[in-house]
Protein backbone atom coordinates (compact mmCIF):
# COMPACT_ATOMS: atom_id res chain seq x y z
CA UNK A 1 0.00 0.00 0.00
CA UNK A 2 1.33 3.39 -1.02
CA UNK A 3 1.27 6.61 0.97
CA UNK A 4 1.23 10.16 -0.31
CA UNK A 5 1.37 13.62 1.22
CA UNK A 6 -1.14 16.19 0.06
CA UNK A 7 -1.85 19.77 1.05
CA UNK A 8 -5.48 20.82 1.37
CA UNK A 9 -6.36 24.28 2.57
CA UNK A 10 -2.82 24.87 3.79
CA UNK A 11 -2.67 21.70 5.88
CA UNK A 12 -0.55 18.68 5.09
CA UNK A 13 -2.11 15.21 5.19
CA UNK A 14 -0.49 11.81 4.79
CA UNK A 15 -2.91 9.45 3.07
CA UNK A 16 -2.68 5.74 2.29
CA UNK A 17 -3.91 4.47 -1.06
CA UNK A 18 -3.69 1.46 -3.33
CA UNK A 19 -0.49 1.15 -5.33
CA UNK A 20 -0.86 2.99 -8.61
CA UNK A 21 -3.54 5.35 -7.29
CA UNK A 22 -1.13 8.00 -6.03
CA UNK A 23 -1.45 10.42 -8.95
CA UNK A 24 -5.25 10.10 -9.01
CA UNK A 25 -5.51 10.85 -5.28
CA UNK A 26 -3.13 13.80 -5.66
CA UNK A 27 -5.35 15.18 -8.45
CA UNK A 28 -8.48 14.75 -6.30
CA UNK A 29 -6.75 16.50 -3.40
CA UNK A 30 -5.71 19.37 -5.67
CA UNK A 31 -9.29 19.72 -6.96
CA UNK A 32 -10.62 19.78 -3.38
CA UNK A 33 -8.05 22.39 -2.41
CA UNK A 34 -9.02 24.53 -5.42
CA UNK A 35 -12.71 24.24 -4.51
CA UNK A 36 -12.08 25.30 -0.92
CA UNK A 37 -9.93 28.21 -2.12
CA UNK A 38 -12.70 29.29 -4.51
CA UNK A 39 -15.28 29.13 -1.71
CA UNK A 40 -13.01 31.09 0.63
CA UNK A 41 -12.51 33.77 -2.03
CA UNK A 42 -16.26 33.90 -2.67
CA UNK A 43 -17.60 33.85 0.90
CA UNK A 44 -14.65 35.14 2.90
CA UNK A 45 -13.63 33.95 6.36
CA UNK A 46 -16.63 31.82 7.31
CA UNK A 47 -14.64 29.13 9.06
CA UNK A 48 -12.58 26.24 7.78
CA UNK A 49 -15.06 23.55 8.79
CA UNK A 50 -17.91 25.32 7.02
CA UNK A 51 -15.80 25.67 3.85
CA UNK A 52 -14.94 21.96 3.92
CA UNK A 53 -18.60 21.02 4.44
CA UNK A 54 -19.63 23.26 1.54
CA UNK A 55 -16.96 21.69 -0.69
CA UNK A 56 -18.14 18.19 0.30
CA UNK A 57 -21.75 19.10 -0.48
CA UNK A 58 -20.72 20.46 -3.86
CA UNK A 59 -18.85 17.23 -4.62
CA UNK A 60 -21.84 15.13 -3.56
CA UNK A 61 -24.15 17.28 -5.69
CA UNK A 62 -21.90 16.78 -8.72
CA UNK A 63 -21.69 13.03 -8.08
CA UNK A 64 -25.47 12.71 -7.67
CA UNK A 65 -26.11 14.73 -10.83
CA UNK A 66 -23.71 12.53 -12.81
CA UNK A 67 -25.37 9.38 -11.40
CA UNK A 68 -28.79 10.60 -12.54
CA UNK A 69 -27.45 11.45 -16.01
CA UNK A 70 -25.79 8.03 -16.24
CA UNK A 71 -29.01 6.27 -15.20
CA UNK A 72 -30.96 8.28 -17.79
CA UNK A 73 -28.42 7.42 -20.48
CA UNK A 74 -28.56 3.73 -19.54
CA UNK A 75 -32.36 3.78 -19.69
CA UNK A 76 -32.19 5.39 -23.13
CA UNK A 77 -29.74 2.77 -24.35
CA UNK A 78 -31.94 -0.01 -23.00
CA UNK A 79 -34.93 1.47 -24.80
CA UNK A 80 -32.95 1.62 -28.06
CA UNK A 81 -31.78 -1.95 -27.58
CA UNK A 82 -35.34 -3.16 -26.94
CA UNK A 83 -36.59 -1.31 -30.04
CA UNK A 84 -33.81 -2.86 -32.09
CA UNK A 85 -34.54 -6.33 -30.71
CA UNK A 86 -38.24 -5.85 -31.49
CA UNK A 87 -37.46 -4.77 -35.06
CA UNK A 88 -35.06 -7.63 -35.85
CA UNK A 89 -37.74 -10.35 -36.31
CA UNK A 90 -39.80 -7.96 -38.45
CA UNK A 91 -36.82 -7.22 -40.66
CA UNK A 92 -36.11 -10.92 -41.09
CA UNK A 93 -39.78 -11.58 -41.90
CA UNK A 94 -39.80 -8.82 -44.52
CA UNK A 95 -36.63 -10.20 -46.10
CA UNK A 96 -38.14 -13.68 -46.18
CA UNK A 97 -41.40 -12.38 -47.71
CA UNK A 98 -39.47 -10.42 -50.31
CA UNK A 99 -37.51 -13.52 -51.27
CA UNK A 100 -40.76 -15.50 -51.66
CA UNK A 101 -42.37 -12.83 -53.81
CA UNK A 102 -39.40 -12.68 -56.17
CA UNK A 103 -39.70 -16.38 -57.02
LINJOSUL-V74393 format. One record per pair of residues at least 12 apart in sequence whose C-alpha atoms are under 6 Angstrom apart, sorted by the first residue. I is the first residue (numbers start at 1). J is the second residue. If there is no record, write none. Layout:
BEGIN
i->(I;I)
j->(J;J)
END
This chain:
BEGIN
i->(1;1;2;2;2;2;3;3;3;8;9)
j->(18;19;16;17;18;19;15;16;17;33;33)
END
